[in-house]
């Protein structure tokens, strides 16, 4: 297969291809060619005819609605260090690097995933996001906005519900296809199957960097049913379940998306290869309970989905800032990843550190950016952290 490298800036190309080489060299005995091809096809492949394509900044929008509307979501996760010159002008030096990177993909207009988009969907949760909206609208595509809020209430708020419904209405106008009870259930079944594949993948005794890469390709795959089948096949034929009873070493904080592989690479190289990564992509939603019932109307169905999506976001420690710290129970240690420019995560890091100290849990905060300038410094700190875990008898359980 040939990919359109000539259409891409070499700085983008180098980073994107280096990411899979990094994964490949650390997983030589695992057959990942399908997932590598999904990765390269997303960035370099030919435009896909047929379904309308909705570019999504980040992961804060339920994919269910986009798939149920007959569109294909194109998730822009923002892990590239290199940014388009226009993005450098739009964003100040101290700004959200993930949003800056994802926006840069749109501004470049070179990548295969952007050449056939119908519209853009943007979850708004910060001043940086609000600032970039006018620039995204200038690109010539419709922009659908979904307002996010701190997930503090026990149930979905009226603001959350209205924002979800406004998004659905705008989406139907763009795709010219109604979201029906049948299309929702069809999409929900596919996404739940993928959720189960994620659970299966988590239980496999393979390096975390491989798990993280496979998970991210779900959000890039053109056919999530095939992706799910491939993961299940990989697990059934080649991999052994992870031994039970391990302590939980948590990696939490700012998002870590490929091609940014700095932290995972350093962790792997210092011998910390099995941990719970809550900085990667979120799990697909589990709609098992939802699918057991037949709501009396489409409105009832939307009401149920609002509660599911709100509850899922509230319980996700990767997104629900300012929530409680109950997830620290039984943790063997905490590595907090903090990207410079993400102020809310900086606030949370201090709060989580205090909670970990009170609970007697080893904690380290790694503040960094997308460059490789501090790689050696990070390696030294994580080596010292691994020695601390070893001294407390936790390392043999978590690596």
BELMO-V637173 format. One record per residue. N is the residue number from 1. RES is the residue in one letter. SS is DSSP state (h for helix, s for strand, l for the rest). BURIAL is b if it has 24 or more other C-alpha atoms within 12 Angstrom, else e. D_FIRST is the distance of its C-alpha to the first C-alpha in Angstrom with 1 decimal. Layout:
N_RES_SS_BURIAL_D_FIRST + N_RES_SS_BURIAL_D_FIRST
//
This chain:
1_X_l_e_0.0 + 2_X_l_e_3.8 + 3_X_l_e_6.6 + 4_X_l_e_10.1 + 5_X_h_b_12.0 + 6_X_h_e_14.6 + 7_X_h_e_15.9 + 8_X_l_b_16.7 + 9_X_l_e_19.8 + 10_X_h_e_19.2 + 11_X_h_e_21.6 + 12_X_h_b_19.5 + 13_X_h_b_16.3 + 14_X_h_e_18.2 + 15_X_h_b_19.7 + 16_X_h_b_16.8 + 17_X_h_b_14.8 + 18_X_h_b_18.2 + 19_X_h_b_18.9 + 20_X_h_b_16.3 + 21_X_h_b_17.5 + 22_X_h_b_21.0 + 23_X_h_b_20.3 + 24_X_h_b_18.6 + 25_X_h_e_21.6 + 26_X_h_b_24.0 + 27_X_l_b_22.5 + 28_X_l_e_21.7 + 29_X_l_e_23.2 + 30_X_l_b_21.4 + 31_X_l_b_18.1 + 32_X_l_b_16.2 + 33_X_h_b_12.5 + 34_X_h_b_12.5 + 35_X_h_b_14.3 + 36_X_h_b_12.3 + 37_X_h_b_9.1 + 38_X_h_b_11.8 + 39_X_h_b_13.0 + 40_X_h_b_10.0 + 41_X_h_b_9.2 + 42_X_h_b_12.9 + 43_X_h_b_13.3 + 44_X_h_b_10.5 + 45_X_l_b_8.9 + 46_X_l_e_10.5 + 47_X_l_b_14.1 + 48_X_l_e_15.2 + 49_X_l_e_18.0 + 50_X_l_e_20.9 + 51_X_l_b_22.4 + 52_X_l_b_24.0 + 53_X_s_b_22.6 + 54_X_s_b_25.2 + 55_X_s_b_24.5 + 56_X_s_b_26.7 + 57_X_s_b_28.1 + 58_X_l_b_28.4 + 59_X_l_b_29.2 + 60_X_l_b_32.7 + 61_X_l_b_32.2 + 62_X_l_b_32.1 + 63_X_h_b_28.8 + 64_X_h_b_30.8 + 65_X_h_b_32.1 + 66_X_h_b_28.9 + 67_X_h_b_27.3 + 68_X_h_b_30.6 + 69_X_l_b_30.7 + 70_X_l_b_27.6 + 71_X_l_b_25.5 + 72_X_s_b_22.4 + 73_X_s_b_23.3 + 74_X_s_b_21.2 + 75_X_s_b_22.8 + 76_X_s_b_23.3 + 77_X_l_b_24.8 + 78_X_l_b_25.5 + 79_X_l_b_24.8 + 80_X_l_b_23.8 + 81_X_l_b_26.5 + 82_X_l_b_25.7 + 83_X_l_b_27.1 + 84_X_l_b_27.2 + 85_X_h_e_30.5 + 86_X_h_e_31.7 + 87_X_h_b_31.4 + 88_X_h_b_33.6 + 89_X_h_e_36.2 + 90_X_h_b_36.2 + 91_X_l_b_36.5 + 92_X_l_e_39.4 + 93_X_l_e_38.8 + 94_X_l_e_40.0 + 95_X_l_b_37.9 + 96_X_l_b_35.5 + 97_X_h_b_32.5 + 98_X_h_b_30.2 + 99_X_h_b_31.2 + 100_X_h_b_30.9 + 101_X_h_b_27.4 + 102_X_h_b_26.3 + 103_X_h_b_28.2 + 104_X_h_b_26.6 + 105_X_h_b_23.2 + 106_X_h_b_24.9 + 107_X_h_b_26.7 + 108_X_h_b_23.8 + 109_X_l_b_22.2 + 110_X_l_b_19.0 + 111_X_l_b_16.8 + 112_X_h_b_14.5 + 113_X_h_b_16.7 + 114_X_h_b_19.7 + 115_X_l_b_18.8 + 116_X_l_b_19.9 + 117_X_l_b_22.6 + 118_X_l_b_25.9 + 119_X_s_b_28.1 + 120_X_s_b_28.6 + 121_X_s_b_30.5 + 122_X_s_b_32.5 + 123_X_s_b_34.7 + 124_X_s_b_37.7 + 125_X_l_b_39.3 + 126_X_l_e_40.3 + 127_X_h_e_41.8 + 128_X_h_b_38.6 + 129_X_h_b_36.8 + 130_X_h_e_39.6 + 131_X_h_e_39.5 + 132_X_h_b_35.9 + 133_X_h_b_36.2 + 134_X_h_e_37.7 + 135_X_h_b_34.9 + 136_X_h_b_32.3 + 137_X_h_e_34.2 + 138_X_l_e_34.3 + 139_X_l_b_30.5 + 140_X_l_e_31.3 + 141_X_l_b_30.1 + 142_X_s_b_32.5 + 143_X_s_b_33.1 + 144_X_s_b_34.4 + 145_X_s_b_36.4 + 146_X_s_b_37.3 + 147_X_s_b_40.2 + 148_X_l_b_40.2 + 149_X_l_b_43.3 + 150_X_l_b_44.5 + 151_X_l_b_44.4 + 152_X_l_e_48.0 + 153_X_l_e_49.6 + 154_X_l_e_49.6 + 155_X_l_e_48.4 + 156_X_l_b_46.3 + 157_X_l_b_48.3 + 158_X_h_e_49.0 + 159_X_h_e_46.9 + 160_X_h_b_43.9 + 161_X_h_b_44.4 + 162_X_h_e_44.9 + 163_X_h_b_41.8 + 164_X_h_b_39.7 + 165_X_h_b_41.2 + 166_X_h_e_40.9 + 167_X_h_b_37.2 + 168_X_h_b_36.9 + 169_X_h_e_39.0 + 170_X_h_b_36.9 + 171_X_h_b_33.6 + 172_X_h_b_35.0 + 173_X_h_e_36.1 + 174_X_h_b_32.6 + 175_X_h_b_30.7 + 176_X_l_e_33.7 + 177_X_l_e_33.5 + 178_X_l_b_36.2 + 179_X_l_b_35.5 + 180_X_l_b_37.4 + 181_X_h_b_38.6 + 182_X_h_e_36.3 + 183_X_h_e_33.1 + 184_X_h_b_34.3 + 185_X_h_b_34.9 + 186_X_h_e_31.5 + 187_X_h_b_29.7 + 188_X_h_b_32.2 + 189_X_h_b_31.4 + 190_X_h_b_27.7 + 191_X_h_b_28.3 + 192_X_h_b_31.0 + 193_X_h_b_28.8 + 194_X_h_b_26.4 + 195_X_h_b_29.6 + 196_X_h_b_30.6 + 197_X_h_b_27.2 + 198_X_h_b_27.9 + 199_X_h_b_31.3 + 200_X_h_b_30.0 + 201_X_h_b_27.6 + 202_X_h_b_30.6 + 203_X_l_b_32.6 + 204_X_s_b_30.1 + 205_X_l_b_31.2 + 206_X_l_b_28.2 + 207_X_l_b_28.1 + 208_X_h_b_28.3 + 209_X_h_b_25.5 + 210_X_h_b_23.1 + 211_X_h_b_24.9 + 212_X_h_b_24.7 + 213_X_h_b_20.9 + 214_X_h_b_20.4 + 215_X_h_b_23.0 + 216_X_h_b_21.5 + 217_X_h_b_18.1 + 218_X_h_b_20.4 + 219_X_l_b_21.1 + 220_X_l_b_17.6 + 221_X_l_b_16.3 + 222_X_l_b_16.1 + 223_X_l_b_17.9 + 224_X_h_b_20.6 + 225_X_h_e_21.8 + 226_X_h_e_18.6 + 227_X_h_b_18.8 + 228_X_h_b_22.4 + 229_X_h_b_21.9 + 230_X_h_b_19.4 + 231_X_h_b_22.0 + 232_X_h_b_24.8 + 233_X_h_e_23.2 + 234_X_h_b_22.5 + 235_X_h_b_26.2 + 236_X_h_e_27.7 + 237_X_h_e_26.2 + 238_X_h_e_25.8 + 239_X_l_e_27.9 + 240_X_l_e_31.6 + 241_X_s_e_33.5 + 242_X_l_e_34.9 + 243_X_l_e_38.6 + 244_X_l_e_40.9 + 245_X_l_e_43.6 + 246_X_l_e_41.7 + 247_X_l_b_43.0 + 248_X_s_b_40.8 + 249_X_s_b_39.6 + 250_X_s_b_38.4 + 251_X_s_b_36.1 + 252_X_s_b_37.0 + 253_X_s_b_37.3 + 254_X_l_b_35.0 + 255_X_l_b_31.4 + 256_X_l_b_28.8 + 257_X_l_b_25.2 + 258_X_l_b_22.0 + 259_X_l_b_21.1 + 260_X_l_b_24.9 + 261_X_l_b_25.3 + 262_X_h_b_28.6 + 263_X_h_b_30.9 + 264_X_h_b_28.8 + 265_X_h_b_28.2 + 266_X_h_b_32.0 + 267_X_h_b_33.0 + 268_X_h_b_30.9 + 269_X_h_b_32.2 + 270_X_l_b_35.8 + 271_X_l_b_35.5 + 272_X_l_b_35.3 + 273_X_l_b_32.3 + 274_X_l_b_33.5 + 275_X_l_b_34.8 + 276_X_s_b_34.6 + 277_X_s_b_32.4 + 278_X_l_b_33.7 + 279_X_l_b_32.0 + 280_X_l_b_28.5 + 281_X_l_b_27.3 + 282_X_l_b_30.0 + 283_X_l_b_29.9 + 284_X_l_b_29.2 + 285_X_l_b_32.6 + 286_X_l_b_34.6 + 287_X_l_b_36.1 + 288_X_h_e_37.7 + 289_X_h_e_41.3 + 290_X_h_b_40.4 + 291_X_h_b_39.0 + 292_X_l_e_42.3 + 293_X_l_e_44.3 + 294_X_l_e_44.5 + 295_X_l_e_45.9 + 296_X_l_e_48.4 + 297_X_l_e_46.6 + 298_X_h_e_43.4 + 299_X_h_e_45.5 + 300_X_h_e_46.3 + 301_X_h_b_42.7 + 302_X_h_b_41.9 + 303_X_h_b_44.9 + 304_X_h_b_43.6 + 305_X_h_b_40.1 + 306_X_h_b_41.7 + 307_X_h_b_43.5 + 308_X_h_b_40.5 + 309_X_h_b_38.4 + 310_X_h_b_41.3 + 311_X_h_b_42.2 + 312_X_h_b_38.7 + 313_X_h_b_38.5 + 314_X_h_b_42.0 + 315_X_h_b_41.3 + 316_X_l_b_38.1 + 317_X_l_b_39.2 + 318_X_l_b_36.1 + 319_X_l_b_37.3 + 320_X_l_b_41.0 + 321_X_l_b_42.7 + 322_X_l_b_46.5 + 323_X_l_e_46.4 + 324_X_l_e_48.4 + 325_X_l_b_47.5 + 326_X_h_e_47.8 + 327_X_h_b_44.3 + 328_X_h_b_45.7 + 329_X_l_e_47.7 + 330_X_l_e_46.9 + 331_X_s_b_44.5 + 332_X_s_b_44.5 + 333_X_s_b_43.6 + 334_X_s_b_42.0 + 335_X_s_b_39.5 + 336_X_s_b_39.6 + 337_X_s_b_36.7 + 338_X_s_b_38.0 + 339_X_s_b_36.1 + 340_X_l_b_38.4 + 341_X_l_b_39.0 + 342_X_l_b_38.9 + 343_X_h_e_42.7 + 344_X_h_b_42.9 + 345_X_h_b_41.0 + 346_X_h_b_43.4 + 347_X_h_e_46.3 + 348_X_h_b_44.9 + 349_X_h_b_44.3 + 350_X_h_b_48.1 + 351_X_h_e_49.0 + 352_X_h_b_46.7 + 353_X_h_b_48.0 + 354_X_h_e_51.6 + 355_X_h_b_50.9 + 356_X_h_b_49.2 + 357_X_h_e_52.2 + 358_X_h_e_54.6 + 359_X_h_e_52.7 + 360_X_l_e_52.6 + 361_X_l_b_48.8 + 362_X_l_b_47.2 + 363_X_s_b_45.5 + 364_X_s_b_43.5 + 365_X_s_b_42.2 + 366_X_s_b_39.3 + 367_X_s_b_39.4 + 368_X_s_b_36.5 + 369_X_l_b_34.0 + 370_X_l_b_30.4 + 371_X_l_e_31.2 + 372_X_l_e_31.3 + 373_X_l_e_34.8 + 374_X_l_e_36.5 + 375_X_h_b_34.3 + 376_X_h_e_37.0 + 377_X_h_e_39.7 + 378_X_h_b_37.7 + 379_X_h_b_37.2 + 380_X_h_e_41.0 + 381_X_h_b_41.9 + 382_X_h_b_39.6 + 383_X_h_e_40.9 + 384_X_h_e_44.4 + 385_X_h_b_43.5 + 386_X_h_b_42.2 + 387_X_h_e_45.5 + 388_X_h_e_47.4 + 389_X_h_b_45.6 + 390_X_h_e_46.5 + 391_X_h_e_50.1 + 392_X_l_e_50.4 + 393_X_l_e_48.9 + 394_X_l_b_45.8 + 395_X_h_b_43.0 + 396_X_h_e_43.0 + 397_X_h_b_42.5 + 398_X_h_b_39.7 + 399_X_l_b_37.4
//
